[in-house]
Amino acid sequence: MAEFFHMGGYAFYVWMSFGISALVLLVNFLQPLLKHRQALREAEDYYSEV
């Protein structure tokens, strides 16, 4: 099992790649969600003023 996590001496690069990929996927999921909520709030504010 330790050899699996060691990845034949390339563990740092392999696990760093997995970590960066997971981070990018998380950002790609959260950013549009947050932008959508912000746009809805701005539209609500705009139409409440009119």
C-alpha positions in Angstrom: 0.0 0.0 0.0 2.9 2.4 0.8 4.3 1.8 -2.7 0.9 2.9 -4.2 1.1 6.2 -2.3 4.8 6.6 -3.1 4.0 6.2 -6.9 7.4 4.9 -7.7 9.2 8.1 -6.6 6.8 10.4 -8.5 4.3 10.9 -5.6 4.8 14.6 -5.3 4.0 15.2 -8.9 1.1 12.7 -9.1 -0.6 13.9 -5.9 0.0 17.6 -6.8 -1.6 17.0 -10.1 -4.6 15.4 -8.5 -4.9 18.2 -6.0 -4.7 20.9 -8.7 -7.2 19.1 -10.9 -9.6 18.9 -8.0 -9.2 22.5 -7.2 -9.8 23.6 -10.8 -12.9 21.4 -10.9 -14.2 23.0 -7.7 -13.6 26.5 -9.0 -15.3 25.6 -12.3 -18.3 24.5 -10.3 -18.5 27.3 -7.7 -17.7 30.3 -9.8 -20.7 30.2 -12.2 -22.9 29.4 -9.2 -21.7 32.5 -7.3 -21.9 34.7 -10.4 -25.5 33.6 -11.0 -26.5 34.4 -7.4 -24.8 37.8 -7.7 -26.7 38.5 -11.0 -30.0 37.5 -9.4 -29.3 39.9 -6.5 -28.4 42.7 -8.8 -31.5 42.2 -11.0 -33.7 42.1 -7.9 -32.1 45.4 -6.7 -32.6 47.0 -10.1 -36.2 46.0 -10.4 -37.0 47.0 -6.8 -35.8 50.5 -7.5 -37.9 50.9 -10.7 
